[in-house]
Amino acid sequence: MKRIITRVSLIVGVIACGLAMQSTADAQAPAPQSPRPGQVVASGTVPDEATKAAVLAKLRDVYGADRVVDQIAIGAVTAPANWSDYVQRLIAPNLKQVSRGQLEIDGNIVAIKGEVSNEATRQQIASDISTQLTQAYTVRNGLRVGASEQSVLDRVLANRIVEFESGSSTLTANGRGVLDEMAKAMLKLGQKKFEVIGHTDNIGARATNLSLSQARADAVVAYLAEKGVAAALMSASGAGADRPIADNATAEGRARNRRIEFRVVQ
């Protein structure tokens, strides 16, 4: 049996993200390209077109189709039983909490490394990975708690939601309170640039959700500018319901998906 090495690399936030799959077999891959900030680059070799399509589909579901760059080749490699299914399970929204990181799947060895904002997250991600696999797989947790600029913003947000009036881009009092704290943190980071991304749940038409998420991101940027954060340092975008972090089938999940995301981009 030929050995397959599958490497999933994720760098969330200021640099690129990537999924890399490699093997010793010869294969034809799309020409490499330099990733832009926030992109997910999928590269390497998989055994068949179905596996490639499934991996790319899962990446696009988690990160959004516009962020995924395909550099995967098809080659004469043999994967472990049900390998494609396990890889798809591991490409989960919780990986977005890992910055400057990499998830590597080498046969039945799964290794994850990178930075997370706190110890609880470090342990939870490794636990979530283990629950998706059988006892035939070994998980190596190389995650560490980092003190990056991104983690400063993440700690301020602390899993809270920037609230808006229902169906509008008008901030609630609680929403303004969260942004007051966020503005102070941004100002402490000096001349760093920030991306403010609006997200919605999947209720309603996609075009409506995209428009609402953009309007909410714009409203956040305008409020932060009033609090002293230079407008030139901020950009706003709306992702609609394309990048969920929770299950839209439940009320709790939809509430988590209606959020504002803050990223340090420089």
Buried (B, 14 or more C-beta within 10 A) or exposed (E): EEEBBBBBBBBBBBBBBBBBBBBEBEBEBEEEEEBEBBBBBBBBBBBEEEBBEBBBBBBBBBBBEEBBBBBBBBBEBEBBEEBBEBBBBBBBBBBBBBBBBBBBBBBBEBBBBBBBBBEEBBEBBBEBBBEBBEEEBEBEBBBEEBEBBBBBBBEBBEEBBBBBEEEEBEBEEEBEBBBEEBBEBBEEBEEBBBBBBBBBBBEEEEEBBBBBBBBBBBBBBBBBBEBEBEEEBBBBBBBBBBBBBBEBEEEEBBEBBBBBBBBBBE
